[in-house]
């Protein structure tokens, strides 16, 4: 039987938030991409309910922030309560928006996935096929050959340069690769109940930290709400989902009012991570690579971070500006941060779901007393306990963490020369950027042109944009609230190199340009690093 064969640069298996975000990142760069999913469409039932500032910044990067924000409740917090009808002993209500968006936001996964799927329609280079199941695959040094079964039973062969498994926590691709998951499975099970037409006006999350039965109450957009109820070891999951039992469990929160339930399911939470995220030409991403307990609301967000990190690198590798070996940096960078968020979730679980009344009393007492101490109160209120995005190793230039190297660059509101107010990333685009503060010296190293890096001069709010002397092709914007003044005052005269995923590759003084560019070029092509090749020069002469 003749099997149709197509070729593509990247094959993505799984059309959840991670796979769809990755496809949008690749589509922006014109990378030939195929996305397959065994389901008939994107999910219809609620799943993840929390999206953070970093993920919304990624939505902005792929040009979908406006569409996504239509279905997001921004800037909500968490109130920790002793028990139903009890007192609030702690609050998390962050007001900062360092990366351009509030730190905590409520959403509905079906609406997000629909926006991501529709966004793919912008890109002729991306093909999206539902009802297609990966049957088997093989790989060699040049790529992956996958056999796909269509919904009608016919077969299709896809030859891809790379394959990304974004196929969920039970990833068939990960199983076929023989990659184990390390970690633990929680003994606790939670009944998750999603509702609509909600009549509760309270828009903050309530966490009832009651050792007798912890409950989480999460508001969502468009009058939706989620209840998560801990089940005791002896309770039967099927019985817990019976209408009468659900009504009984929700009675302390609904007081007998009608409740429109759209989904109910029992989950067992996991804290696991794949032992390897890359095998040859195949990468794991999202839940296929790591499983995070929901206490911190970071499972989906970690997957979106994976997609942005891996996406720009695959695009660069396809274009020839990044070596295949340098793609190893995906796991090098993402693994430690993903694990730090798993640890955060585990620690929050101690607060949200105390196992004994004594543990509950100790937690309540600690946070009550801490509320009287301003620095500690601020630490929790402003959500400073969440690990900041940071890479200690990876595709970075020379320098130290004290220079901001490896951290995510802030995104303040800026004013353009035409008087428009925009977020900083809108002035950069989906590419590298060289940023100076109140200065824009001419930079001549050929690597910058090879990378397509934009030149940006950010000036303090008292400066007049019309008086800035700019090199050809450079752009100046005004930092409306001087949000970056402190950052640059500690690095006087330095230029910051920003990667497409908004992480700082490093800082350098203009006199250090050649040394910095040479070192960073070697990190982009690690195959040539030890041989000391003139990669940057060769790259600049072969790329437009």
Secondary structure, DSSP 8 states (H G I E B T S, - for coil): ---EEEEEEEEEE--SHHHHHHHHHHHHTT--EEEEESSSSS--S----EEEHHHHHHHHHTT-HHHHHTTEEES--EEEESSTT--EEEEE-----TTSS-SEEEE-HHHHHHHHHHHGGG-TTEEEEES-EEEEEEEETTEEEEEEE-TTS-EEEEEEEEEEE---TT-HHHHHHT--EEEEEEEEEEEEEEEES------SEEEE--TT--EEEEEETTTEEEEEEEE-TTS-HHHHTSHHHHHHHHHHHHTT---EEEEEEEEEEEEEEES-SEETTEEE-GGGTEE--GGGS-HHHHHHHHHHHHHHHHHHHHHTSS-TGGGGHHHHHHHHHHHHHHHHHHHHHHHHT-SSHHHHHHHHHHHHHHTTSHHHHHHHHTTTTS---B-SSSS--SS-GGGTTTBB----EEE-TTS-EEEHHHHH-SS-EEEEES-------HHHHHHT-EEEEEE-TTS-GGG----TT-EEEEETT-TTHHHHHTTTTEEEEE-TTSBEEEEEEGGGHHHHHHHHHHHH-HHHHTTT--HHHHHHHH--
